[in-house]
Amino acid sequence: ESKRFLKTTEVMELLDMSPSSLQNLRNARVIPFSKINGTIFYDWNDIVQLMEKNKKPAKPKFKFQ
């Protein structure tokens, strides 16, 4: 069963991202987050939405006939 809210370390691992890169996304308000008692949480749906928003279409190398 997947969790809806992820901690910083889980998001860093999921996105293969350094702590400073994730901090930059927070500072730029690119990725929403909640901070509770010093722990930062990210909503799984916001991460999926961010990935979809930044998705680039594939370009086939060969034309199919």
Steps between C-alpha positions, in 0.01 A plus 500: 500500500644837401507800730337827404751720683874455457792635700791688343730195491234295322446769236876542448534127441193483277617787278874422531556852627742660744378680814599836354312436174185414691551809719528712184167362375340588834650849502380564144153369598520241222402217733246550780582375849379502858722545803384348827723510809806552282426207268424579136237294320410484131169382357544208259242657265702823480810304400308314228357831379850654487627204296207524257546876462867456407449199273656528156350307207705223343640555153527181296834459322343311213186566306269201489315428179 
